[in-house]
Amino acid sequence: MKNKKGISIRINKRKVSETPINQEKDEISTYKRPSVEEYTDDSHYFAHHPTVEYSKNNKRQRFQRYKPFLVSAMTAIVIGSLLGFFMIQIFVDLDNEEMTFNQDLQVSSTKEEANAVEEEDDRKSTGQDDFKGSTLTGYVVQAGIFTSKAAAETTQSQLDAHSLSSMIWEKEDKYHIFVGVHSTSEASKAFANNYKKEEIELYGGKPWAIEIPETSLPSEEQQWLQEFDQLLETAISDVSSVKDFEKWLEQKPESVGEELKPLTDSVAELITLKDQQSLSVGLLNVWHEYAKSMQNL
């Protein structure tokens, strides 16, 4: 005899459900296990194995998560490779330019050496030799320094009104007015102090050195200018020795050209001067012309 009595469930004294036991058994007995052929059907397989679909979705999510990093890494690799290629090309070009520059420098140096040898041969064939005067040094008495020649000439006129000789020496775009030169700083300062009472501003003790450039001259002219160089240095120390320049002028070689005429003219004027202050300024004029003439040779 079948028992069809059901099972009742009460929650808070209320009947919730009542299911006959035999009904549940009937439902269980009606379940049919899938056959082997049914398992070959993908739709049926995935219906009973939802974890496979989850695994695929999980892989997609991982790829989407790391996709920006992968794209950035690939982009960086591509850009780095391109930059590396361009840098290699740049260094190759620089090396080629450096090689070209070094070759040009060697060619230029070779040409200069060849020209120097050729000039040396020419000097020997014509009896010429290199001449370089002494770097003379003196202590000048300065009355002013100006950036324009007109202003310097105005001050020079004012000095003339006080019976004070002066000369203008242009150097490095500035115009210096000198009223004397001495062999020591003390003598230069002492000369400047003598004119304070006449309300003339003079500055003594200023060192003045001029380098005479090297030039090529015939042997006869070279000896003649070497003697002049020594006379000028002696005259700066002792103004009374300017009379020795007269003999020097008389020994002028016939080969001396017009380039040295300003120098010989200034020496001829120097030996005519009498008072010591004028002689000192005359020495400065000779010194100035000497430096200019040697630059023009």
C-alpha positions as CSV (number, residue, x, y, z in Angstrom):
1,M,0.0,0.0,0.0
2,K,1.4,3.3,-1.0
3,N,1.9,6.0,1.5
4,K,0.6,9.3,0.0
5,K,1.0,11.3,3.1
6,G,2.7,14.6,2.5
7,I,5.2,16.6,4.5
8,S,4.2,19.9,5.9
9,I,6.6,22.7,6.8
10,R,5.5,25.5,9.2
11,I,7.3,28.8,9.7
12,N,5.9,31.1,12.4
13,K,2.9,28.6,12.7
14,R,2.0,29.0,9.1
15,K,2.0,26.2,6.6
16,V,4.5,26.9,3.8
17,S,4.4,23.9,1.5
18,E,3.2,20.4,1.5
19,T,4.7,18.0,-1.0
20,P,3.9,14.3,-1.1
21,I,7.0,12.1,-0.6
22,N,6.0,9.9,-3.5
23,Q,5.8,12.9,-5.8
24,E,9.5,13.7,-5.1
25,K,10.5,10.1,-5.7
26,D,8.6,10.2,-9.0
27,E,10.5,13.3,-10.1
28,I,13.8,11.7,-9.2
29,S,12.9,8.5,-11.0
30,T,12.1,10.4,-14.1
31,Y,15.6,11.9,-14.5
32,K,17.4,10.4,-17.5
33,R,21.2,10.3,-17.8
34,P,22.5,11.8,-21.1
35,S,23.9,9.3,-23.5
36,V,27.4,9.3,-24.9
37,E,26.2,10.8,-28.2
38,E,24.5,13.7,-26.4
39,Y,27.8,14.5,-24.7
40,T,29.3,15.1,-28.1
41,D,27.0,18.0,-28.7
42,D,28.8,21.2,-27.7
43,S,25.7,23.1,-26.7
44,H,24.8,20.3,-24.3
45,Y,28.3,20.1,-23.0
46,F,28.6,23.7,-22.2
47,A,25.1,23.7,-20.7
48,H,26.3,21.2,-18.1
49,H,29.8,22.7,-17.8
50,P,29.5,26.4,-17.3
51,T,33.1,26.6,-15.9
52,V,34.5,26.3,-19.5
53,E,32.8,29.5,-20.6
54,Y,33.9,31.2,-17.5
55,S,37.5,30.3,-18.2
56,K,37.3,31.8,-21.7
57,N,35.8,35.0,-20.4
58,N,38.5,35.2,-17.7
59,K,41.3,35.0,-20.4
60,R,39.6,37.8,-22.4
61,Q,39.5,39.9,-19.3
62,R,43.2,39.3,-18.6
63,F,44.1,40.3,-22.1
64,Q,42.0,43.4,-21.9
65,R,43.7,44.3,-18.6
66,Y,47.2,43.9,-19.9
67,K,46.5,45.2,-23.5
68,P,47.6,48.9,-22.7
69,F,50.9,47.7,-21.3
70,L,51.6,45.5,-24.3
71,V,50.8,48.3,-26.7
72,S,53.0,50.7,-24.8
73,A,55.9,48.2,-24.7
74,M,55.6,47.6,-28.5
75,T,55.4,51.3,-29.2
76,A,58.5,51.9,-27.0
77,I,60.4,49.2,-28.8
78,V,59.5,50.6,-32.2
79,I,60.4,54.2,-31.3
80,G,63.6,53.2,-29.6
81,S,64.7,51.3,-32.7
82,L,64.0,54.2,-34.9
83,L,65.8,56.6,-32.6
84,G,68.8,54.2,-32.4
85,F,68.9,54.1,-36.2
86,F,68.9,57.9,-36.6
87,M,71.6,58.3,-33.9
88,I,73.8,55.8,-35.7
89,Q,73.3,57.8,-38.9
90,I,74.2,61.0,-37.1
91,F,77.4,59.6,-35.7
92,V,78.4,58.2,-39.0
93,D,77.9,61.6,-40.6
94,L,79.9,63.3,-37.8
95,D,82.7,60.9,-38.3
96,N,82.7,61.6,-42.0
97,E,82.8,65.3,-41.4
98,E,85.6,65.0,-38.8
99,M,87.6,62.9,-41.3
100,T,87.0,65.5,-44.0
101,F,88.0,68.4,-41.6
102,N,91.2,66.6,-40.5
103,Q,92.1,65.9,-44.2
104,D,91.5,69.6,-45.0
105,L,93.6,70.7,-42.0
106,Q,96.5,68.4,-43.1
107,V,96.3,69.8,-46.6
108,S,96.2,73.4,-45.3
109,S,99.2,72.7,-43.0
110,T,101.1,71.1,-45.8
111,K,100.5,74.2,-48.0
112,E,101.6,76.6,-45.3
113,E,104.8,74.6,-44.7
114,A,105.4,74.6,-48.4
115,N,104.8,78.4,-48.6
116,A,107.1,79.0,-45.7
117,V,109.9,77.0,-47.3
118,E,109.3,78.9,-50.6
119,E,109.5,82.2,-48.8
120,E,112.6,81.2,-47.0
121,D,114.2,80.2,-50.3
122,D,113.2,83.6,-51.8
123,R,114.7,85.5,-48.9
124,K,118.0,83.6,-49.3
125,S,118.1,84.2,-53.0
126,T,117.5,87.9,-52.6
127,G,119.8,88.2,-49.5
128,Q,116.9,89.0,-47.1
129,D,116.5,87.9,-43.5
130,D,113.9,88.2,-40.8
131,F,114.1,91.2,-38.6
132,K,112.3,91.8,-35.3
133,G,112.8,94.9,-33.2
134,S,112.9,94.9,-29.4
135,T,109.8,95.2,-27.3
136,L,110.5,98.7,-26.0
137,T,109.1,99.8,-22.6
138,G,108.8,103.2,-21.1
139,Y,106.8,105.2,-18.5
140,V,104.7,107.9,-20.1
141,V,103.2,111.0,-18.7
142,Q,99.6,111.1,-19.9
143,A,97.3,114.2,-20.2
144,G,94.2,112.3,-21.2
145,I,92.6,109.4,-23.1
146,F,89.6,109.9,-25.4
147,T,87.4,107.8,-27.7
148,S,87.4,110.5,-30.5
149,K,90.3,112.2,-32.2
150,A,88.5,115.5,-32.2
151,A,88.3,115.6,-28.4
152,A,92.0,114.6,-28.1
153,E,93.0,117.5,-30.5
154,T,91.0,119.9,-28.3
155,T,92.9,118.9,-25.2
156,Q,96.2,119.1,-27.2
157,S,95.4,122.8,-28.1
158,Q,94.8,123.6,-24.5
159,L,98.2,122.1,-23.7
160,D,99.8,124.2,-26.4
161,A,98.4,127.3,-24.7
162,H,100.4,126.4,-21.7
163,S,103.6,125.9,-23.8
164,L,103.5,122.1,-23.2
165,S,104.3,119.9,-26.2
166,S,102.2,116.8,-26.7
167,M,101.5,114.0,-29.1
168,I,98.5,111.7,-29.9
169,W,99.0,108.0,-30.0
170,E,96.1,105.9,-31.2
171,K,95.9,102.4,-29.8
172,E,92.9,100.0,-29.7
173,D,90.4,102.7,-30.9
174,K,91.5,105.1,-28.1
175,Y,93.4,108.3,-28.4
176,H,96.1,108.8,-25.8
177,I,97.7,112.2,-25.2
178,F,101.3,112.0,-24.0
179,V,103.6,114.9,-22.9
180,G,106.7,112.8,-22.1
181,V,108.3,109.4,-21.6
182,H,110.9,108.3,-19.1
183,S,112.8,105.1,-18.3
184,T,111.5,104.8,-14.7
185,S,108.1,105.2,-13.1
186,E,109.5,107.6,-10.5
187,A,110.9,110.0,-13.1
188,S,107.6,110.0,-14.9
189,K,105.6,110.8,-11.8
190,A,108.1,113.5,-10.8
191,F,107.6,115.2,-14.1
192,A,103.8,115.2,-13.7
193,N,104.0,116.6,-10.2
194,N,105.9,119.7,-11.5
195,Y,102.8,120.9,-13.4
196,K,100.2,120.6,-10.6
197,K,100.8,124.3,-9.8
198,E,99.7,125.3,-13.3
199,E,96.3,123.5,-12.9
200,I,97.2,121.0,-15.6
201,E,96.1,117.4,-14.8
202,L,98.9,115.0,-15.8
203,Y,99.2,111.4,-14.8
204,G,102.7,109.9,-14.5
205,G,104.1,106.4,-14.1
206,K,101.9,104.8,-16.8
207,P,103.9,101.8,-18.3
208,W,103.8,101.7,-22.1
209,A,105.1,98.8,-24.1
210,I,105.0,98.3,-27.9
211,E,105.9,95.1,-29.6
212,I,107.6,95.5,-33.0
213,P,106.3,93.0,-35.5
214,E,108.7,90.7,-37.4
215,T,109.4,91.5,-41.0
216,S,111.7,90.4,-43.9
217,L,114.4,92.9,-44.9
218,P,117.6,92.9,-46.8
219,S,120.7,92.3,-44.6
220,E,121.9,95.9,-45.0
221,E,118.6,97.4,-43.9
222,Q,118.3,94.9,-41.1
223,Q,121.6,96.0,-39.6
224,W,120.6,99.6,-39.9
225,L,117.3,99.1,-38.1
226,Q,119.0,97.1,-35.3
227,E,121.2,100.1,-34.6
228,F,118.2,102.3,-34.5
229,D,116.5,100.0,-32.1
230,Q,119.4,100.3,-29.7
231,L,119.6,104.1,-30.1
232,L,115.9,104.5,-29.3
233,E,116.2,102.4,-26.1
234,T,119.2,104.4,-25.0
235,A,117.5,107.8,-25.7
236,I,114.5,106.9,-23.5
237,S,116.9,106.5,-20.6
238,D,119.0,109.5,-21.6
239,V,117.5,112.2,-23.7
240,S,120.8,113.8,-24.4
241,S,121.9,110.9,-26.5
242,V,119.5,111.8,-29.3
243,K,122.4,113.5,-31.1
244,D,123.5,110.0,-32.1
245,F,120.5,109.7,-34.4
246,E,122.1,112.2,-36.8
247,K,124.9,109.8,-37.7
248,W,122.4,107.0,-38.0
249,L,120.5,109.0,-40.6
250,E,123.7,109.6,-42.6
251,Q,124.2,105.8,-42.8
252,K,120.8,105.1,-44.4
253,P,121.1,102.4,-47.0
254,E,120.1,103.3,-50.6
255,S,117.7,100.4,-50.7
256,V,115.4,101.9,-48.0
257,G,112.0,102.6,-49.6
258,E,109.2,105.0,-49.0
259,E,107.7,102.8,-46.3
260,L,110.3,104.0,-43.9
261,K,110.2,107.7,-44.9
262,P,107.8,108.7,-42.0
263,L,110.3,107.2,-39.6
264,T,113.3,109.0,-41.0
265,D,111.4,112.3,-41.1
266,S,110.5,112.0,-37.4
267,V,114.1,111.3,-36.5
268,A,115.2,114.4,-38.6
269,E,112.8,116.5,-36.7
270,L,113.9,115.1,-33.3
271,I,117.5,116.1,-33.7
272,T,116.4,119.8,-34.2
273,L,114.7,120.0,-30.8
274,K,116.3,121.8,-27.9
275,D,114.4,121.7,-24.6
276,Q,114.1,118.4,-22.7
277,Q,110.3,118.2,-22.6
278,S,110.1,118.7,-26.4
279,L,112.8,116.1,-26.9
280,S,110.8,113.6,-24.7
281,V,107.7,114.2,-26.9
282,G,109.9,113.9,-30.0
283,L,111.1,110.5,-28.9
284,L,107.5,109.4,-28.5
285,N,106.8,110.5,-32.1
286,V,109.8,108.5,-33.3
287,W,108.7,105.5,-31.3
288,H,105.2,105.8,-32.8
289,E,106.4,106.0,-36.4
290,Y,108.8,103.2,-35.9
291,A,106.0,100.8,-34.8
292,K,103.7,102.0,-37.7
293,S,106.4,101.7,-40.3
294,M,107.3,98.1,-39.3
295,Q,103.7,97.1,-39.5
296,N,103.5,98.5,-43.1
297,L,106.5,96.6,-44.3
